Amino acid sequence: MNPQEISIPVPWGHIAAKTWGHCSDARVLCLHGIQDNSGTFDTLIPLLCRGFYYVCVDTPGHGRSSHFPPGFRITLECYALAFKRVVDYLKWDRFKCIGHSMGGAIASLFTSLYPEHVASLVMIDCAGPEPVHAQDTVKWLRIMCDGLLTIERKAKSGSPPSYTREQAVDALMTKRPSKLTRNSANVLVERSLVDRPDGRHAFSMDQRLKVSYNPMFTPIQYMAVVNSIRCPVLHLRATENPLQKTPENKLARKMYKSNPNVRLVKVNGNHDVHLNHPERIADLINTFLLTERNKI
């Protein structure tokens, strides 16, 4: 499968995507995690079943996609609506989803909102969004508002840091909580950098991604979202992600376990196991995709 590039027009610019397979095949929409890009699936998709058309999207503010308009906090529902625009443009009525991390959270909300579209869902080490207890609402809203204003002030006061390509790869490998192999870092950098006039590079991501995208659902609201998922779900949990052990994420996982459509499976590896060691999850996903193939 030779990947192809496509561009999808949206009111604020375009959404870039990388496709694998033939457009007449069964459709799979792939959504990456925060501060990543569609390249995150480059090592996994060659191991997945033929006979599927994989569309891997650069989420707005990531990779080669346009940023959302300035001036507001970007939340999960912003992304879900962006992908509804993608689906409408492609004229897809029914398809499967694979989402890593934030991409899994987006796909989960999208599946809840538009159950008629999603035939099945794979969530790869998705640990959120975290439920927010009602008594903490004001505290978290203040943190998020102040965080957005701080980022906007920093953006006005100077240029973003610049790097050589190798420095950018090193930055991904050293600053990222989930450790990448050098090969994985090179894959992500390919779509993450923009050229500067001096021959150096800057990361293309929207700085607002440093502010939480959490819609701040209470546990009751979050439970309502999870219970609205009617399609089969394969929920893969990485054993080496410490965030999976926080009380908030344990609560979220308990909610998914309560949905009879969800199957949770532990896989050995860290948060980026799908990119670092795709062979550890490829068979699980292939079996799931093939089992559910006829339901599109």
Short mmCIF file of the C-alpha atoms (twelve columns), coordinates in Angstrom:
data_MODEL
# 
_entry.id   MODEL 
# 
loop_
_atom_site.group_PDB 
_atom_site.id 
_atom_site.type_symbol 
_atom_site.label_atom_id 
_atom_site.label_alt_id 
_atom_site.label_comp_id 
_atom_site.label_asym_id 
_atom_site.label_seq_id 
_atom_site.Cartn_x 
_atom_site.Cartn_y 
_atom_site.Cartn_z 
_atom_site.pdbx_PDB_model_num 
ATOM 1   C CA . MET A 1   0.000   0.000  0.000  1 
ATOM 2   C CA . ASN A 2   1.532   3.281  -1.109 1 
ATOM 3   C CA . PRO A 3   0.275   6.214  1.004  1 
ATOM 4   C CA . GLN A 4   -1.306  9.218  -0.714 1 
ATOM 5   C CA . GLU A 5   -1.891  12.777 0.517  1 
ATOM 6   C CA . ILE A 6   -5.312  14.435 0.448  1 
ATOM 7   C CA . SER A 7   -6.572  17.837 1.635  1 
ATOM 8   C CA . ILE A 8   -10.064 18.469 2.965  1 
ATOM 9   C CA . PRO A 9   -11.437 22.046 2.934  1 
ATOM 10  C CA . VAL A 10  -12.912 23.414 6.171  1 
ATOM 11  C CA . PRO A 11  -14.151 26.947 7.021  1 
ATOM 12  C CA . TRP A 12  -10.821 27.925 8.661  1 
ATOM 13  C CA . GLY A 13  -8.501  26.358 6.038  1 
ATOM 14  C CA . HIS A 14  -7.855  22.683 5.368  1 
ATOM 15  C CA . ILE A 15  -7.386  19.350 7.083  1 
ATOM 16  C CA . ALA A 16  -4.509  17.254 5.738  1 
ATOM 17  C CA . ALA A 17  -4.685  13.463 5.659  1 
ATOM 18  C CA . LYS A 18  -2.595  10.510 4.592  1 
ATOM 19  C CA . THR A 19  -4.421  7.584  2.996  1 
ATOM 20  C CA . TRP A 20  -3.498  3.926  2.570  1 
ATOM 21  C CA . GLY A 21  -5.289  1.450  0.297  1 
ATOM 22  C CA . HIS A 22  -8.047  2.039  -2.247 1 
ATOM 23  C CA . CYS A 23  -11.024 4.337  -1.685 1 
ATOM 24  C CA . SER A 24  -13.450 1.603  -2.768 1 
ATOM 25  C CA . ASP A 25  -12.383 -0.637 0.137  1 
ATOM 26  C CA . ALA A 26  -13.936 -0.771 3.612  1 
ATOM 27  C CA . ARG A 27  -13.237 2.543  5.342  1 
ATOM 28  C CA . VAL A 28  -11.199 3.185  8.473  1 
ATOM 29  C CA . LEU A 29  -10.698 6.667  9.970  1 
ATOM 30  C CA . CYS A 30  -7.494  6.941  12.048 1 
ATOM 31  C CA . LEU A 31  -7.050  9.693  14.657 1 
ATOM 32  C CA . HIS A 32  -3.718  10.440 16.350 1 
ATOM 33  C CA . GLY A 33  -2.877  11.684 19.838 1 
ATOM 34  C CA . ILE A 34  -2.182  15.186 21.094 1 
ATOM 35  C CA . GLN A 35  0.891   16.949 19.653 1 
ATOM 36  C CA . ASP A 36  1.375   14.048 17.202 1 
ATOM 37  C CA . ASN A 37  0.239   13.720 13.585 1 
ATOM 38  C CA . SER A 38  -1.009  11.121 11.123 1 
ATOM 39  C CA . GLY A 39  2.524   9.723  10.819 1 
ATOM 40  C CA . THR A 40  1.923   8.021  14.160 1 
ATOM 41  C CA . PHE A 41  0.269   5.189  12.192 1 
ATOM 42  C CA . ASP A 42  3.083   4.785  9.633  1 
ATOM 43  C CA . THR A 43  4.581   1.706  11.260 1 
ATOM 44  C CA . LEU A 44  1.251   0.096  12.233 1 
ATOM 45  C CA . ILE A 45  -0.791  0.298  9.029  1 
ATOM 46  C CA . PRO A 46  1.619   -1.772 6.881  1 
ATOM 47  C CA . LEU A 47  0.962   -4.598 9.388  1 
ATOM 48  C CA . LEU A 48  -2.833  -4.258 9.172  1 
ATOM 49  C CA . CYS A 49  -5.228  -6.093 6.872  1 
ATOM 50  C CA . ARG A 50  -5.423  -5.298 3.172  1 
ATOM 51  C CA . GLY A 51  -8.895  -4.630 1.814  1 
ATOM 52  C CA . PHE A 52  -9.360  -1.535 3.978  1 
ATOM 53  C CA . TYR A 53  -9.011  2.146  3.087  1 
ATOM 54  C CA . TYR A 54  -7.197  3.856  5.962  1 
ATOM 55  C CA . VAL A 55  -7.547  7.652  6.174  1 
ATOM 56  C CA . CYS A 56  -5.134  9.040  8.767  1 
ATOM 57  C CA . VAL A 57  -5.959  12.653 9.567  1 
ATOM 58  C CA . ASP A 58  -3.770  15.461 10.855 1 
ATOM 59  C CA . THR A 59  -6.029  16.908 13.548 1 
ATOM 60  C CA . PRO A 60  -6.452  20.726 13.295 1 
ATOM 61  C CA . GLY A 61  -3.393  22.413 14.794 1 
ATOM 62  C CA . HIS A 62  -1.237  19.343 14.144 1 
ATOM 63  C CA . GLY A 63  0.966   18.182 11.301 1 
ATOM 64  C CA . ARG A 64  0.073   19.779 7.980  1 
ATOM 65  C CA . SER A 65  -3.472  20.841 8.908  1 
ATOM 66  C CA . SER A 66  -4.568  24.442 9.449  1 
ATOM 67  C CA . HIS A 67  -4.895  25.726 12.985 1 
ATOM 68  C CA . PHE A 68  -8.299  26.543 14.399 1 
ATOM 69  C CA . PRO A 69  -9.035  30.311 14.439 1 
ATOM 70  C CA . PRO A 70  -7.347  32.067 17.388 1 
ATOM 71  C CA . GLY A 71  -8.922  33.283 20.596 1 
ATOM 72  C CA . PHE A 72  -10.555 30.268 22.227 1 
ATOM 73  C CA . ARG A 73  -9.671  27.066 24.081 1 
ATOM 74  C CA . ILE A 74  -9.793  23.990 21.853 1 
ATOM 75  C CA . THR A 75  -11.917 21.246 23.396 1 
ATOM 76  C CA . LEU A 76  -12.854 17.691 22.521 1 
ATOM 77  C CA . GLU A 77  -16.114 18.683 20.879 1 
ATOM 78  C CA . CYS A 78  -14.218 21.054 18.538 1 
ATOM 79  C CA . TYR A 79  -12.272 18.063 17.260 1 
ATOM 80  C CA . ALA A 80  -15.355 15.836 17.039 1 
ATOM 81  C CA . LEU A 81  -17.098 18.456 14.897 1 
ATOM 82  C CA . ALA A 82  -13.991 18.821 12.705 1 
ATOM 83  C CA . PHE A 83  -14.076 15.106 11.968 1 
ATOM 84  C CA . LYS A 84  -17.791 15.257 11.184 1 
ATOM 85  C CA . ARG A 85  -16.799 17.779 8.505  1 
ATOM 86  C CA . VAL A 86  -14.195 15.312 7.205  1 
ATOM 87  C CA . VAL A 87  -16.734 12.476 7.085  1 
ATOM 88  C CA . ASP A 88  -19.302 14.659 5.317  1 
ATOM 89  C CA . TYR A 89  -16.730 15.802 2.752  1 
ATOM 90  C CA . LEU A 90  -15.690 12.205 2.038  1 
ATOM 91  C CA . LYS A 91  -19.386 11.218 1.869  1 
ATOM 92  C CA . TRP A 92  -18.838 8.324  4.227  1 
ATOM 93  C CA . ASP A 93  -21.962 6.885  5.762  1 
ATOM 94  C CA . ARG A 94  -20.482 3.956  7.696  1 
ATOM 95  C CA . PHE A 95  -16.882 3.283  8.705  1 
ATOM 96  C CA . LYS A 96  -14.539 2.021  11.412 1 
ATOM 97  C CA . CYS A 97  -12.329 4.137  13.691 1 
ATOM 98  C CA . ILE A 98  -8.881  3.691  15.191 1 
ATOM 99  C CA . GLY A 99  -7.812  6.328  17.720 1 
ATOM 100 C CA . HIS A 100 -4.642  6.667  19.781 1 
ATOM 101 C CA . SER A 101 -4.706  8.607  23.067 1 
ATOM 102 C CA . MET A 102 -6.542  11.898 22.418 1 
ATOM 103 C CA . GLY A 103 -7.618  10.422 19.084 1 
ATOM 104 C CA . GLY A 104 -9.339  7.639  20.992 1 
ATOM 105 C CA . ALA A 105 -11.141 10.182 23.166 1 
ATOM 106 C CA . ILE A 106 -12.256 12.106 20.070 1 
ATOM 107 C CA . ALA A 107 -13.422 8.911  18.379 1 
ATOM 108 C CA . SER A 108 -15.263 7.857  21.535 1 
ATOM 109 C CA . LEU A 109 -17.172 11.151 21.708 1 
ATOM 110 C CA . PHE A 110 -17.810 11.087 17.946 1 
ATOM 111 C CA . THR A 111 -19.164 7.531  18.195 1 
ATOM 112 C CA . SER A 112 -21.478 8.600  21.003 1 
ATOM 113 C CA . LEU A 113 -22.729 11.628 19.038 1 
ATOM 114 C CA . TYR A 114 -22.990 9.916  15.637 1 
ATOM 115 C CA . PRO A 115 -23.575 6.193  16.288 1 
ATOM 116 C CA . GLU A 116 -25.032 5.779  12.805 1 
ATOM 117 C CA . HIS A 117 -21.580 6.368  11.307 1 
ATOM 118 C CA . VAL A 118 -19.237 4.172  13.365 1 
ATOM 119 C CA . ALA A 119 -19.365 0.395  12.863 1 
ATOM 120 C CA . SER A 120 -16.566 -0.391 15.324 1 
ATOM 121 C CA . LEU A 121 -13.884 1.419  17.304 1 
ATOM 122 C CA . VAL A 122 -10.305 0.663  18.356 1 
ATOM 123 C CA . MET A 123 -8.950  2.819  21.198 1 
ATOM 124 C CA . ILE A 124 -5.173  2.592  21.699 1 
ATOM 125 C CA . ASP A 125 -4.053  3.555  25.220 1 
ATOM 126 C CA . CYS A 126 -6.704  6.200  25.635 1 
ATOM 127 C CA . ALA A 127 -6.633  7.521  29.213 1 
ATOM 128 C CA . GLY A 128 -9.161  10.327 28.967 1 
ATOM 129 C CA . PRO A 129 -10.776 12.711 28.971 1 
ATOM 130 C CA . GLU A 130 -10.822 12.618 32.733 1 
ATOM 131 C CA . PRO A 131 -14.134 13.142 34.528 1 
ATOM 132 C CA . VAL A 132 -14.232 16.352 36.583 1 
ATOM 133 C CA . HIS A 133 -16.226 16.325 39.809 1 
ATOM 134 C CA . ALA A 134 -18.770 19.131 40.038 1 
ATOM 135 C CA . GLN A 135 -17.093 20.767 43.050 1 
ATOM 136 C CA . ASP A 136 -13.861 21.160 41.020 1 
ATOM 137 C CA . THR A 137 -15.482 22.902 38.036 1 
ATOM 138 C CA . VAL A 138 -14.575 26.487 38.928 1 
ATOM 139 C CA . LYS A 139 -10.997 25.576 39.865 1 
ATOM 140 C CA . TRP A 140 -10.333 23.810 36.544 1 
ATOM 141 C CA . LEU A 141 -12.074 26.455 34.462 1 
ATOM 142 C CA . ARG A 142 -9.862  29.141 36.021 1 
ATOM 143 C CA . ILE A 143 -6.723  27.081 35.348 1 
ATOM 144 C CA . MET A 144 -7.697  26.598 31.709 1 
ATOM 145 C CA . CYS A 145 -8.641  30.243 31.133 1 
ATOM 146 C CA . ASP A 146 -5.398  31.498 32.675 1 
ATOM 147 C CA . GLY A 147 -3.423  28.902 30.718 1 
ATOM 148 C CA . LEU A 148 -4.848  30.086 27.404 1 
ATOM 149 C CA . LEU A 149 -4.131  33.740 28.175 1 
ATOM 150 C CA . THR A 150 -0.547  32.912 29.193 1 
ATOM 151 C CA . ILE A 151 0.082   31.056 25.929 1 
ATOM 152 C CA . GLU A 152 -1.334  33.945 23.904 1 
ATOM 153 C CA . ARG A 153 0.949   36.424 25.689 1 
ATOM 154 C CA . LYS A 154 3.999   34.238 25.042 1 
ATOM 155 C CA . ALA A 155 3.102   33.928 21.364 1 
ATOM 156 C CA . LYS A 156 3.030   37.720 21.009 1 
ATOM 157 C CA . SER A 157 6.314   38.258 22.822 1 
ATOM 158 C CA . GLY A 158 8.640   36.251 20.588 1 
ATOM 159 C CA . SER A 159 9.254   33.681 17.887 1 
ATOM 160 C CA . PRO A 160 8.898   29.965 18.561 1 
ATOM 161 C CA . PRO A 161 12.113  28.011 19.201 1 
ATOM 162 C CA . SER A 162 13.997  26.871 16.108 1 
ATOM 163 C CA . TYR A 163 15.820  23.589 15.560 1 
ATOM 164 C CA . THR A 164 17.858  21.633 13.100 1 
ATOM 165 C CA . ARG A 165 16.084  18.429 12.138 1 
ATOM 166 C CA . GLU A 166 18.307  16.368 14.423 1 
ATOM 167 C CA . GLN A 167 17.683  18.770 17.311 1 
ATOM 168 C CA . ALA A 168 13.945  18.423 16.729 1 
ATOM 169 C CA . VAL A 169 14.237  14.638 16.836 1 
ATOM 170 C CA . ASP A 170 16.273  14.869 20.050 1 
ATOM 171 C CA . ALA A 171 13.665  17.208 21.557 1 
ATOM 172 C CA . LEU A 172 10.895  14.686 20.888 1 
ATOM 173 C CA . MET A 173 12.934  11.900 22.398 1 
ATOM 174 C CA . THR A 174 13.947  13.745 25.570 1 
ATOM 175 C CA . LYS A 175 10.978  15.997 26.414 1 
ATOM 176 C CA . ARG A 176 8.130   13.614 25.679 1 
ATOM 177 C CA . PRO A 177 6.785   11.733 28.747 1 
ATOM 178 C CA . SER A 178 6.278   8.573  26.690 1 
ATOM 179 C CA . LYS A 179 9.675   7.567  25.296 1 
ATOM 180 C CA . LEU A 180 10.065  7.159  21.546 1 
ATOM 181 C CA . THR A 181 12.647  5.209  19.602 1 
ATOM 182 C CA . ARG A 182 14.742  7.358  17.249 1 
ATOM 183 C CA . ASN A 183 12.937  5.804  14.296 1 
ATOM 184 C CA . SER A 184 9.558   6.743  15.822 1 
ATOM 185 C CA . ALA A 185 10.716  10.304 16.500 1 
ATOM 186 C CA . ASN A 186 11.899  10.634 12.898 1 
ATOM 187 C CA . VAL A 187 8.481   9.464  11.683 1 
ATOM 188 C CA . LEU A 188 6.637   12.126 13.717 1 
ATOM 189 C CA . VAL A 189 9.085   14.921 12.864 1 
ATOM 190 C CA . GLU A 190 8.439   14.370 9.153  1 
ATOM 191 C CA . ARG A 191 5.017   16.058 9.463  1 
ATOM 192 C CA . SER A 192 5.648   18.214 12.527 1 
ATOM 193 C CA . LEU A 193 8.130   20.810 11.243 1 
ATOM 194 C CA . VAL A 194 7.796   23.984 9.190  1 
ATOM 195 C CA . ASP A 195 10.780  25.576 7.441  1 
ATOM 196 C CA . ARG A 196 12.167  28.924 8.594  1 
ATOM 197 C CA . PRO A 197 13.967  31.456 6.354  1 
ATOM 198 C CA . ASP A 198 17.289  30.755 8.098  1 
ATOM 199 C CA . GLY A 199 17.198  27.092 7.088  1 
ATOM 200 C CA . ARG A 200 16.165  25.883 10.526 1 
ATOM 201 C CA . HIS A 201 12.755  24.509 11.535 1 
ATOM 202 C CA . ALA A 202 9.977   25.150 14.039 1 
ATOM 203 C CA . PHE A 203 7.293   22.775 15.283 1 
ATOM 204 C CA . SER A 204 4.018   23.418 13.490 1 
ATOM 205 C CA . MET A 205 1.680   22.527 16.337 1 
ATOM 206 C CA . ASP A 206 -0.812  25.009 17.769 1 
ATOM 207 C CA . GLN A 207 0.512   26.172 21.143 1 
ATOM 208 C CA . ARG A 208 -3.024  26.004 22.558 1 
ATOM 209 C CA . LEU A 209 -2.547  22.234 22.642 1 
ATOM 210 C CA . LYS A 210 -0.624  22.850 25.874 1 
ATOM 211 C CA . VAL A 211 -3.955  23.758 27.496 1 
ATOM 212 C CA . SER A 212 -6.193  20.811 28.383 1 
ATOM 213 C CA . TYR A 213 -8.795  19.844 25.777 1 
ATOM 214 C CA . ASN A 214 -10.962 18.256 28.486 1 
ATOM 215 C CA . PRO A 215 -14.659 19.221 28.061 1 
ATOM 216 C CA . MET A 216 -14.953 18.906 31.840 1 
ATOM 217 C CA . PHE A 217 -17.775 16.412 31.957 1 
ATOM 218 C CA . THR A 218 -18.809 15.352 35.437 1 
ATOM 219 C CA . PRO A 219 -18.692 11.584 36.078 1 
ATOM 220 C CA . ILE A 220 -22.442 11.379 35.412 1 
ATOM 221 C CA . GLN A 221 -22.082 13.219 32.086 1 
ATOM 222 C CA . TYR A 222 -19.069 11.155 31.060 1 
ATOM 223 C CA . MET A 223 -20.935 7.977  31.919 1 
ATOM 224 C CA . ALA A 224 -23.781 9.086  29.653 1 
ATOM 225 C CA . VAL A 225 -21.305 9.525  26.782 1 
ATOM 226 C CA . VAL A 226 -19.740 6.096  27.310 1 
ATOM 227 C CA . ASN A 227 -23.134 4.403  27.620 1 
ATOM 228 C CA . SER A 228 -24.181 5.911  24.285 1 
ATOM 229 C CA . ILE A 229 -21.527 3.891  22.429 1 
ATOM 230 C CA . ARG A 230 -23.418 1.046  20.752 1 
ATOM 231 C CA . CYS A 231 -20.764 -0.429 18.439 1 
ATOM 232 C CA . PRO A 232 -18.078 -3.015 19.327 1 
ATOM 233 C CA . VAL A 233 -15.002 -1.399 20.936 1 
ATOM 234 C CA . LEU A 234 -11.501 -2.815 21.342 1 
ATOM 235 C CA . HIS A 235 -9.871  -0.803 24.152 1 
ATOM 236 C CA . LEU A 236 -6.110  -1.465 24.278 1 
ATOM 237 C CA . ARG A 237 -4.304  -0.392 27.450 1 
ATOM 238 C CA . ALA A 238 -0.505  -0.061 27.564 1 
ATOM 239 C CA . THR A 239 0.997   -1.588 30.690 1 
ATOM 240 C CA . GLU A 240 3.812   0.989  30.974 1 
ATOM 241 C CA . ASN A 241 1.717   4.166  31.022 1 
ATOM 242 C CA . PRO A 242 1.683   5.538  34.598 1 
ATOM 243 C CA . LEU A 243 -1.252  7.844  33.766 1 
ATOM 244 C CA . GLN A 244 -3.464  4.784  33.512 1 
ATOM 245 C CA . LYS A 245 -3.024  4.363  37.273 1 
ATOM 246 C CA . THR A 246 -4.401  7.756  38.358 1 
ATOM 247 C CA . PRO A 247 -7.757  7.745  40.192 1 
ATOM 248 C CA . GLU A 248 -9.384  9.790  37.410 1 
ATOM 249 C CA . ASN A 249 -8.328  7.385  34.679 1 
ATOM 250 C CA . LYS A 250 -9.222  4.354  36.756 1 
ATOM 251 C CA . LEU A 251 -12.708 5.843  37.068 1 
ATOM 252 C CA . ALA A 252 -12.900 6.418  33.291 1 
ATOM 253 C CA . ARG A 253 -11.762 2.848  32.623 1 
ATOM 254 C CA . LYS A 254 -14.394 1.532  35.036 1 
ATOM 255 C CA . MET A 255 -17.023 3.360  32.985 1 
ATOM 256 C CA . TYR A 256 -15.849 1.729  29.751 1 
ATOM 257 C CA . LYS A 257 -15.800 -1.677 31.454 1 
ATOM 258 C CA . SER A 258 -19.459 -1.210 32.366 1 
ATOM 259 C CA . ASN A 259 -20.391 -0.950 28.668 1 
ATOM 260 C CA . PRO A 260 -20.976 -4.522 27.389 1 
ATOM 261 C CA . ASN A 261 -19.813 -3.484 23.894 1 
ATOM 262 C CA . VAL A 262 -16.295 -2.715 25.154 1 
ATOM 263 C CA . ARG A 263 -13.489 -5.273 25.393 1 
ATOM 264 C CA . LEU A 264 -10.416 -4.121 27.337 1 
ATOM 265 C CA . VAL A 265 -7.059  -5.765 26.615 1 
ATOM 266 C CA . LYS A 266 -3.648  -5.044 28.166 1 
ATOM 267 C CA . VAL A 267 -0.645  -4.840 25.820 1 
ATOM 268 C CA . ASN A 268 3.026   -4.717 26.762 1 
ATOM 269 C CA . GLY A 269 4.628   -1.372 26.026 1 
ATOM 270 C CA . ASN A 270 4.423   2.326  26.753 1 
ATOM 271 C CA . HIS A 271 1.935   4.925  25.565 1 
ATOM 272 C CA . ASP A 272 3.412   4.837  22.035 1 
ATOM 273 C CA . VAL A 273 3.472   1.060  21.677 1 
ATOM 274 C CA . HIS A 274 1.585   1.326  18.361 1 
ATOM 275 C CA . LEU A 275 4.474   3.358  16.882 1 
ATOM 276 C CA . ASN A 276 7.462   1.866  18.706 1 
ATOM 277 C CA . HIS A 277 6.339   -1.781 18.568 1 
ATOM 278 C CA . PRO A 278 3.309   -2.069 16.248 1 
ATOM 279 C CA . GLU A 279 3.725   -5.846 15.976 1 
ATOM 280 C CA . ARG A 280 2.488   -6.125 19.581 1 
ATOM 281 C CA . ILE A 281 -0.997  -4.890 18.708 1 
ATOM 282 C CA . ALA A 282 -1.385  -5.539 14.955 1 
ATOM 283 C CA . ASP A 283 -2.824  -9.059 15.317 1 
ATOM 284 C CA . LEU A 284 -5.365  -7.896 17.902 1 
ATOM 285 C CA . ILE A 285 -6.542  -5.095 15.617 1 
ATOM 286 C CA . ASN A 286 -6.591  -7.307 12.515 1 
ATOM 287 C CA . THR A 287 -8.734  -9.922 14.222 1 
ATOM 288 C CA . PHE A 288 -11.100 -7.204 15.413 1 
ATOM 289 C CA . LEU A 289 -11.318 -5.509 11.995 1 
ATOM 290 C CA . LEU A 290 -11.966 -8.767 10.173 1 
ATOM 291 C CA . THR A 291 -14.556 -9.930 12.699 1 
ATOM 292 C CA . GLU A 292 -16.493 -6.711 12.252 1 
ATOM 293 C CA . ARG A 293 -15.843 -6.297 8.482  1 
ATOM 294 C CA . ASN A 294 -19.327 -7.308 7.361  1 
ATOM 295 C CA . LYS A 295 -21.015 -4.784 9.644  1 
ATOM 296 C CA . ILE A 296 -20.118 -1.781 7.484  1 
# 
